[in-house]
Every structure is written in structure tokens, then in C-alpha cells.
Amino acid sequence: MSKVSTLIEFWDFLKARKKWWLTPIVIFLVLLGALIFFTEGSALAPFIYTLF
């Protein structure tokens, strides 16, 4: 299953079930994952720990 088909399936789920409140949660989790991925092992690591 490709990444694009997963996104399309998620979009169809949101449209069919009217679960629009999930969108900000998913966006936040994706951005948080990107932040952790791109700053892993860098000088920003101590600042990430203060978020949690």
C-alpha cells in the first residue's frame, strides 16, 4: 500500500464519517514527528525535552 493511497483513504474516511476534528490532531502529530526526526542528535535536543 503506497503512501498516497493511505492519504486518499484517510481523506475519504474524513469525508464519509465527518470526523473533521481528527485533522488538527493528525497534522500536529506529523509536525511533531518531523521535528523529532530532523532535530535528532542536534543542539536542539535539550529544548525538545522541555516540551514534554
C-alpha positions, -999 to 999 in steps of 0.1 A, spaced: 0 0 0 16 33 -11 17 64 10 -6 82 -15 -33 56 -12 -31 58 26 -37 96 24 -65 92 -1 -81 65 21 -78 88 52 -93 117 32 -123 95 22 -127 84 58 -129 121 69 -154 129 42 -176 99 48 -176 99 86 -175 137 91 -146 133 116 -130 167 108 -118 171 144 -92 145 137 -74 167 111 -57 190 136 -46 161 157 -31 143 127 -13 175 115 1 181 149 14 145 152 30 147 117 47 180 125 59 167 159 73 136 142 91 157 116 105 179 144 119 150 162 132 134 130 150 164 118 165 175 151 176 141 164 211 143 178 214 181 173 218 210 196 180 214 197 175 182 217 175 198 251 148 222 240 126 193 228 128 176 262 113 207 278 82 203 256 74 170 274 
